Amino acid sequence: MLEIASKPIHIFLDFNSVIVNLPSLSPDNQADCLDRIEQNVNILKTYLEENISLKEHLPEIPETGMAVLQQQFILAQAIESWIASLRHTLPESSVHTVLQSRKS
């Protein structure tokens, strides 16, 4: 434990490669990737909300366990906010095209 606690903290997210390469995609594919990430973040947030709700009043759940759940939820919220801000930088046409194709 002390060895791990002494190391630098690296936060690696599976979708980092998508994020780094977004500019190389067409505007439509950029919007599509963001839609997919956003859907998965929403699934994760729902799971975490349910898990927190189930466990927050159980005495057998240690505070550190709850802290990890809260940390994951905060990270999911941050990613959600980041996606919303990134959408403002996408060309307007790509967002509308993807949304229209999803409705069909």
DSSP file (Angstrom, degrees, kcal/mol; ACC not computed):
  #  RESIDUE AA STRUCTURE BP1 BP2  ACC     N-H-->O    O-->H-N    N-H-->O    O-->H-N    TCO  KAPPA ALPHA  PHI   PSI    X-CA   Y-CA   Z-CA
    1    1 A M     >        0   0    0      0, 0.0     4,-2.7     0, 0.0     5,-0.2   0.000 360.0 360.0 360.0 -43.5    0.0    0.0    0.0
    2    2 A L  H  >  +     0   0    0      1,-0.2     4,-1.3     2,-0.2     5,-0.1   0.876 360.0  53.7 -64.6 -35.3    2.7    2.5    0.9
    3    3 A E  H  > S+     0   0    0      2,-0.2     4,-0.5     1,-0.2     3,-0.3   0.943 112.5  42.7 -63.8 -47.0    4.5    1.8   -2.4
    4    4 A I  H >4 S+     0   0    0      1,-0.2     3,-1.1     2,-0.2    -2,-0.2   0.901 112.4  54.0 -65.3 -40.9    1.3    2.6   -4.4
    5    5 A A  H 3< S+     0   0    0     -4,-2.7    -1,-0.2     1,-0.2    -2,-0.2   0.759 106.1  54.6 -65.4 -23.4    0.5    5.6   -2.3
    6    6 A S  H 3< S+     0   0    0     -4,-1.3    -1,-0.2    -3,-0.3    -2,-0.2   0.590  92.7  89.6 -85.9 -11.3    4.0    7.0   -3.0
    7    7 A K  S << S-     0   0    0     -3,-1.1     3,-0.0    -4,-0.5    -3,-0.0  -0.468  89.8 -92.3 -86.0 156.7    3.7    6.8   -6.7
    8    8 A P        -     0   0    0      0, 0.0     2,-0.6     0, 0.0    -1,-0.1  -0.323  45.1-110.5 -60.9 150.1    2.3    9.6   -9.0
    9    9 A I        -     0   0    0     -3,-0.1     2,-0.5    -4,-0.1    -4,-0.0  -0.756  32.9-168.2 -88.9 124.6   -1.4    9.4   -9.6
   10   10 A H        -     0   0    0     -2,-0.6     2,-0.8     2,-0.1    -3,-0.0  -0.960   6.1-162.9-115.0 119.5   -2.2    8.5  -13.2
   11   11 A I        +     0   0    0     -2,-0.5     2,-0.5     2,-0.0    -2,-0.0  -0.884  14.7 179.2-102.9 107.1   -5.8    8.8  -14.3
   12   12 A F        -     0   0    0     -2,-0.8     2,-0.4     3,-0.0    -2,-0.1  -0.936   8.2-166.6-110.6 126.1   -6.2    6.8  -17.5
   13   13 A L    >   -     0   0    0     -2,-0.5     3,-2.5     1,-0.1     4,-0.3  -0.930  25.0-130.1-112.6 136.2   -9.5    6.7  -19.2
   14   14 A D  T >  S+     0   0    0     -2,-0.4     3,-0.6     1,-0.3     4,-0.2   0.803 107.0  53.7 -54.0 -32.9  -10.2    4.2  -21.9
   15   15 A F  T 3> S+     0   0    0      1,-0.2     4,-2.2     2,-0.1     3,-0.4   0.373  75.3 101.8 -89.5   8.3  -11.6    6.8  -24.2
   16   16 A N  H <> S+     0   0    0     -3,-2.5     4,-2.8     1,-0.2     5,-0.2   0.883  80.0  55.5 -56.4 -37.9   -8.6    9.1  -24.0
   17   17 A S  H <> S+     0   0    0     -3,-0.6     4,-1.4    -4,-0.3    -1,-0.2   0.868 107.3  49.5 -65.0 -34.0   -7.5    7.8  -27.4
   18   18 A V  H  > S+     0   0    0     -3,-0.4     4,-0.6    -4,-0.2    -1,-0.2   0.934 111.9  48.3 -65.8 -45.5  -10.8    8.9  -28.9
   19   19 A I  H >< S+     0   0    0     -4,-2.2     3,-1.0     1,-0.2    -2,-0.2   0.922 110.7  49.9 -62.5 -45.7  -10.6   12.3  -27.3
   20   20 A V  H 3< S+     0   0    0     -4,-2.8    -1,-0.2     1,-0.2    -2,-0.2   0.846 116.4  42.9 -62.5 -33.5   -7.0   12.9  -28.5
   21   21 A N  H >< S+     0   0    0     -4,-1.4     3,-1.4    -5,-0.2     4,-0.4   0.378  80.9 103.8 -97.7   4.1   -8.0   11.9  -32.1
   22   22 A L  G X< S+     0   0    0     -3,-1.0     3,-2.0    -4,-0.6    -1,-0.2   0.894  76.0  58.8 -52.1 -43.9  -11.3   13.7  -32.3
   23   23 A P  G 3  S+     0   0    0      0, 0.0    -1,-0.3     0, 0.0    -2,-0.1   0.774  99.7  58.5 -61.2 -22.5   -9.9   16.5  -34.5
   24   24 A S  G <  S+     0   0    0     -3,-1.4     2,-0.2    -4,-0.1    -2,-0.2   0.562  95.2  83.5 -83.0  -6.1   -8.9   13.9  -37.1
   25   25 A L  S <  S-     0   0    0     -3,-2.0    -3,-0.0    -4,-0.4     5,-0.0  -0.548  90.5 -98.5 -93.2 159.7  -12.5   12.7  -37.5
   26   26 A S     >  -     0   0    0     -2,-0.2     4,-2.5     1,-0.1     5,-0.2  -0.358  40.6-106.8 -66.2 157.2  -15.2   14.2  -39.6
   27   27 A P  H  > S+     0   0    0      0, 0.0     4,-2.3     0, 0.0     5,-0.2   0.880 121.8  52.4 -55.2 -38.6  -17.6   16.5  -37.8
   28   28 A D  H  > S+     0   0    0      1,-0.2     4,-2.2     2,-0.2     5,-0.1   0.918 110.8  46.0 -64.9 -42.2  -20.3   13.9  -38.0
   29   29 A N  H  > S+     0   0    0      2,-0.2     4,-2.6     1,-0.2    -1,-0.2   0.840 109.3  56.0 -69.7 -32.3  -18.0   11.2  -36.5
   30   30 A Q  H  X S+     0   0    0     -4,-2.5     4,-2.4     2,-0.2    -2,-0.2   0.956 110.6  44.2 -60.0 -49.4  -16.9   13.6  -33.8
   31   31 A A  H  X S+     0   0    0     -4,-2.3     4,-2.4     1,-0.2    -2,-0.2   0.893 112.7  52.4 -63.4 -39.8  -20.5   14.1  -32.7
   32   32 A D  H  X S+     0   0    0     -4,-2.2     4,-2.2     2,-0.2    -1,-0.2   0.917 109.4  48.8 -63.3 -43.8  -21.2   10.4  -33.0
   33   33 A C  H  X S+     0   0    0     -4,-2.6     4,-2.6     1,-0.2     5,-0.2   0.927 111.9  48.9 -61.7 -45.0  -18.2    9.6  -30.7
   34   34 A L  H  X S+     0   0    0     -4,-2.4     4,-2.8     1,-0.2    -1,-0.2   0.892 109.2  53.3 -63.1 -38.7  -19.3   12.2  -28.2
   35   35 A D  H  X S+     0   0    0     -4,-2.4     4,-2.4     2,-0.2    -1,-0.2   0.927 110.7  46.6 -59.6 -44.6  -22.9   10.8  -28.3
   36   36 A R  H  X S+     0   0    0     -4,-2.2     4,-2.0     2,-0.2    -2,-0.2   0.909 113.4  47.3 -67.2 -42.3  -21.6    7.3  -27.5
   37   37 A I  H  X S+     0   0    0     -4,-2.6     4,-2.5     1,-0.2    -1,-0.2   0.931 112.0  51.6 -63.0 -43.8  -19.3    8.4  -24.7
   38   38 A E  H  X S+     0   0    0     -4,-2.8     4,-2.4     1,-0.2    -2,-0.2   0.896 107.9  51.6 -61.0 -41.5  -22.2   10.5  -23.3
   39   39 A Q  H  X S+     0   0    0     -4,-2.4     4,-2.0     1,-0.2    -1,-0.2   0.918 111.8  46.8 -60.6 -43.6  -24.5    7.5  -23.3
   40   40 A N  H  X S+     0   0    0     -4,-2.0     4,-2.4     2,-0.2    -2,-0.2   0.859 110.2  52.5 -69.2 -35.0  -21.9    5.4  -21.5
   41   41 A V  H  X S+     0   0    0     -4,-2.5     4,-3.0     2,-0.2    -1,-0.2   0.908 108.7  51.3 -64.9 -40.9  -21.3    8.1  -18.9
   42   42 A N  H  X S+     0   0    0     -4,-2.4     4,-2.3     2,-0.2    -2,-0.2   0.900 109.8  49.4 -62.9 -40.4  -25.1    8.3  -18.3
   43   43 A I  H  X S+     0   0    0     -4,-2.0     4,-2.4     2,-0.2    -2,-0.2   0.935 112.6  47.8 -62.1 -45.8  -25.2    4.5  -17.8
   44   44 A L  H  X S+     0   0    0     -4,-2.4     4,-2.8     1,-0.2    -2,-0.2   0.926 111.2  50.3 -61.4 -45.5  -22.3    4.8  -15.3
   45   45 A K  H  X S+     0   0    0     -4,-3.0     4,-2.9     1,-0.2    -1,-0.2   0.907 110.3  50.1 -60.8 -42.2  -23.9    7.7  -13.5
   46   46 A T  H  X S+     0   0    0     -4,-2.3     4,-2.3     2,-0.2    -1,-0.2   0.931 112.1  47.7 -61.9 -45.5  -27.1    5.8  -13.1
   47   47 A Y  H  X S+     0   0    0     -4,-2.4     4,-2.7     1,-0.2    -2,-0.2   0.937 113.8  46.9 -60.3 -47.1  -25.3    2.8  -11.8
   48   48 A L  H  X S+     0   0    0     -4,-2.8     4,-3.1     2,-0.2     5,-0.3   0.905 110.6  52.1 -64.3 -41.6  -23.3    4.8   -9.3
   49   49 A E  H  X S+     0   0    0     -4,-2.9     4,-2.4     2,-0.2    -1,-0.2   0.924 113.1  45.0 -59.7 -44.4  -26.4    6.7   -8.1
   50   50 A E  H  X S+     0   0    0     -4,-2.3     4,-2.3    -5,-0.2    -2,-0.2   0.918 114.4  48.6 -65.2 -43.3  -28.2    3.5   -7.5
   51   51 A N  H  X S+     0   0    0     -4,-2.7     4,-1.8     2,-0.2    -2,-0.2   0.910 113.0  46.9 -64.2 -43.6  -25.1    2.0   -5.8
   52   52 A I  H  X S+     0   0    0     -4,-3.1     4,-2.4     1,-0.2    -1,-0.2   0.930 112.1  50.9 -63.1 -45.5  -24.6    5.0   -3.6
   53   53 A S  H  < S+     0   0    0     -4,-2.4     4,-0.3    -5,-0.3    -2,-0.2   0.890 112.3  46.6 -60.4 -41.1  -28.3    5.1   -2.7
   54   54 A L  H  < S+     0   0    0     -4,-2.3    -1,-0.2     1,-0.2    -2,-0.2   0.844 123.3  32.5 -68.8 -33.9  -28.2    1.4   -1.7
   55   55 A K  H >< S+     0   0    0     -4,-1.8     3,-1.5    -5,-0.2     6,-0.2   0.610  90.1  89.6-103.4 -14.2  -25.1    1.6    0.4
   56   56 A E  T 3< S+     0   0    0     -4,-2.4    -1,-0.1     1,-0.3    -3,-0.1   0.752  98.1  36.1 -64.7 -23.4  -25.0    5.1    1.9
   57   57 A H  T 3  S+     0   0    0     -4,-0.3    -1,-0.3    -3,-0.2    -2,-0.1   0.299  88.2 110.4-111.2  10.3  -26.9    4.1    5.1
   58   58 A L    X   -     0   0    0     -3,-1.5     3,-1.5     1,-0.1    -3,-0.0  -0.758  57.9-151.8 -86.9 121.6  -25.4    0.6    5.5
   59   59 A P  T 3  S+     0   0    0      0, 0.0    -1,-0.1     0, 0.0    -4,-0.0   0.756  92.0  62.9 -65.1 -23.0  -23.2    0.5    8.6
   60   60 A E  T 3  S+     0   0    0      2,-0.1    -5,-0.0    -3,-0.0    -2,-0.0   0.580  83.0  89.8 -80.2  -7.1  -21.1   -2.4    7.1
   61   61 A I  S <  S-     0   0    0     -3,-1.5     5,-0.0    -6,-0.2     0, 0.0  -0.806  81.4-130.6 -90.1 117.8  -20.0   -0.2    4.2
   62   62 A P     >  -     0   0    0      0, 0.0     4,-1.9     0, 0.0     3,-0.4  -0.279  14.7-118.4 -67.7 153.6  -16.8    1.6    5.2
   63   63 A E  H  > S+     0   0    0      1,-0.2     4,-2.4     2,-0.2     5,-0.1   0.855 115.4  57.8 -58.0 -36.3  -16.5    5.4    4.7
   64   64 A T  H  > S+     0   0    0      2,-0.2     4,-1.8     1,-0.2    -1,-0.2   0.875 103.9  52.0 -65.5 -35.5  -13.6    4.8    2.4
   65   65 A G  H  > S+     0   0    0     -3,-0.4     4,-1.8     2,-0.2    -1,-0.2   0.912 111.2  46.5 -64.4 -43.0  -15.7    2.6    0.2
   66   66 A M  H  X S+     0   0    0     -4,-1.9     4,-2.6     1,-0.2    -2,-0.2   0.869 108.3  56.9 -66.2 -36.2  -18.4    5.3    0.0
   67   67 A A  H  X S+     0   0    0     -4,-2.4     4,-2.5     1,-0.2    -1,-0.2   0.890 105.6  50.7 -62.8 -38.5  -15.7    7.9   -0.7
   68   68 A V  H  X S+     0   0    0     -4,-1.8     4,-2.4     2,-0.2    -1,-0.2   0.920 110.3  49.2 -65.3 -43.2  -14.5    5.8   -3.7
   69   69 A L  H  X S+     0   0    0     -4,-1.8     4,-2.2     2,-0.2    -2,-0.2   0.921 112.5  48.0 -61.1 -43.8  -18.1    5.7   -5.0
   70   70 A Q  H  X S+     0   0    0     -4,-2.6     4,-2.6     1,-0.2    -2,-0.2   0.900 110.1  52.7 -63.2 -40.5  -18.5    9.5   -4.6
   71   71 A Q  H  X S+     0   0    0     -4,-2.5     4,-2.2     1,-0.2    -2,-0.2   0.919 109.7  48.2 -61.1 -44.4  -15.2   10.0   -6.3
   72   72 A Q  H  X S+     0   0    0     -4,-2.4     4,-2.3     1,-0.2    -1,-0.2   0.891 111.4  50.6 -63.8 -39.4  -16.3    8.0   -9.3
   73   73 A F  H  X S+     0   0    0     -4,-2.2     4,-2.3     2,-0.2    -2,-0.2   0.916 109.6  49.9 -65.2 -42.9  -19.6    9.9   -9.4
   74   74 A I  H  X S+     0   0    0     -4,-2.6     4,-2.2     1,-0.2    -2,-0.2   0.893 110.4  50.7 -62.8 -40.2  -17.8   13.2   -9.4
   75   75 A L  H  X S+     0   0    0     -4,-2.2     4,-2.3     2,-0.2    -1,-0.2   0.916 109.1  50.8 -63.7 -42.8  -15.5   12.1  -12.2
   76   76 A A  H  X S+     0   0    0     -4,-2.3     4,-2.2     1,-0.2    -2,-0.2   0.900 110.5  49.7 -61.1 -41.2  -18.6   11.0  -14.3
   77   77 A Q  H  X S+     0   0    0     -4,-2.3     4,-2.4     2,-0.2    -1,-0.2   0.898 109.6  51.5 -63.9 -40.1  -20.1   14.4  -13.7
   78   78 A A  H  X S+     0   0    0     -4,-2.2     4,-2.4     2,-0.2    -2,-0.2   0.901 110.4  48.1 -64.7 -40.6  -16.9   16.1  -14.8
   79   79 A I  H  X S+     0   0    0     -4,-2.3     4,-2.5     2,-0.2    -1,-0.2   0.904 110.4  52.6 -65.8 -40.5  -16.8   14.1  -18.0
   80   80 A E  H  X S+     0   0    0     -4,-2.2     4,-1.9     2,-0.2    -2,-0.2   0.917 111.4  45.9 -60.1 -45.1  -20.5   14.9  -18.6
   81   81 A S  H  X S+     0   0    0     -4,-2.4     4,-2.2     2,-0.2    -2,-0.2   0.889 111.0  53.1 -65.0 -40.1  -19.7   18.7  -18.2
   82   82 A W  H  X S+     0   0    0     -4,-2.4     4,-2.5     2,-0.2    -2,-0.2   0.917 107.7  50.6 -62.8 -43.5  -16.7   18.4  -20.4
   83   83 A I  H  X S+     0   0    0     -4,-2.5     4,-2.2     1,-0.2    -1,-0.2   0.918 109.0  52.0 -61.0 -43.1  -18.7   16.7  -23.2
   84   84 A A  H  X S+     0   0    0     -4,-1.9     4,-0.7     1,-0.2    -1,-0.2   0.909 112.6  44.6 -60.6 -42.0  -21.3   19.5  -23.0
   85   85 A S  H >< S+     0   0    0     -4,-2.2     3,-0.6     1,-0.2     4,-0.4   0.870 111.5  53.2 -71.5 -35.2  -18.6   22.2  -23.3
   86   86 A L  H >X S+     0   0    0     -4,-2.5     3,-1.6     1,-0.2     4,-0.6   0.850  98.7  63.9 -67.6 -33.7  -16.9   20.3  -26.1
   87   87 A R  H >< S+     0   0    0     -4,-2.2     3,-0.8     1,-0.3    -1,-0.2   0.815  93.8  62.6 -59.8 -29.7  -20.2   20.1  -28.1
   88   88 A H  T << S+     0   0    0     -4,-0.7    -1,-0.3    -3,-0.6    -2,-0.2   0.714 101.0  52.6 -69.2 -18.9  -20.1   23.9  -28.3
   89   89 A T  T <4 S+     0   0    0     -3,-1.6    -1,-0.2    -4,-0.4    -2,-0.2   0.597  90.4  95.5 -91.8 -11.6  -16.9   23.7  -30.3
   90   90 A L  S << S-     0   0    0     -3,-0.8     2,-0.1    -4,-0.6     5,-0.0  -0.492  91.9 -94.7 -76.9 147.3  -18.3   21.2  -32.9
   91   91 A P    >>  -     0   0    0      0, 0.0     4,-1.2     0, 0.0     3,-0.7  -0.391  33.1-127.0 -58.4 137.5  -19.6   22.6  -36.1
   92   92 A E  H 3> S+     0   0    0      1,-0.2     4,-1.9     2,-0.2     5,-0.2   0.847 104.9  59.9 -57.4 -38.0  -23.4   23.0  -35.7
   93   93 A S  H 3> S+     0   0    0      1,-0.2     4,-2.5     2,-0.2    -1,-0.2   0.860 100.4  54.4 -63.2 -36.2  -24.1   21.0  -38.9
   94   94 A S  H <> S+     0   0    0     -3,-0.7     4,-2.1     2,-0.2    -1,-0.2   0.891 107.6  49.5 -68.0 -37.6  -22.5   17.8  -37.5
   95   95 A V  H  X S+     0   0    0     -4,-1.2     4,-2.4     1,-0.2    -1,-0.2   0.934 113.7  45.6 -65.1 -45.5  -24.6   17.8  -34.3
   96   96 A H  H  X S+     0   0    0     -4,-1.9     4,-2.7     2,-0.2    -2,-0.2   0.891 111.3  53.0 -65.8 -39.5  -27.8   18.3  -36.3
   97   97 A T  H  X S+     0   0    0     -4,-2.5     4,-2.3     2,-0.2    -1,-0.2   0.934 112.2  44.1 -62.0 -46.6  -26.9   15.6  -38.8
   98   98 A V  H  X S+     0   0    0     -4,-2.1     4,-1.7     2,-0.2    -2,-0.2   0.924 114.2  49.7 -65.8 -43.7  -26.2   13.0  -36.2
   99   99 A L  H  X S+     0   0    0     -4,-2.4     4,-1.2    -5,-0.2    -2,-0.2   0.909 111.6  48.9 -62.7 -41.1  -29.3   13.9  -34.2
  100  100 A Q  H  X S+     0   0    0     -4,-2.7     4,-1.0     1,-0.2     3,-0.3   0.904 109.7  51.3 -64.5 -41.9  -31.4   13.7  -37.3
  101  101 A S  H  < S+     0   0    0     -4,-2.3    -1,-0.2     1,-0.2    -2,-0.2   0.820 107.3  54.2 -66.8 -29.8  -30.0   10.3  -38.3
  102  102 A R  H  < S+     0   0    0     -4,-1.7    -1,-0.2     1,-0.2    -2,-0.2   0.809 103.8  55.4 -72.5 -29.6  -30.7    8.9  -34.8
  103  103 A K  H  <        0   0    0     -4,-1.2    -1,-0.2    -3,-0.3    -2,-0.2   0.770 360.0 360.0 -73.7 -25.1  -34.4    9.9  -35.0
  104  104 A S     <        0   0    0     -4,-1.0    -1,-0.2    -3,-0.1    -2,-0.2   0.478 360.0 360.0 -74.2 360.0  -34.8    8.0  -38.3
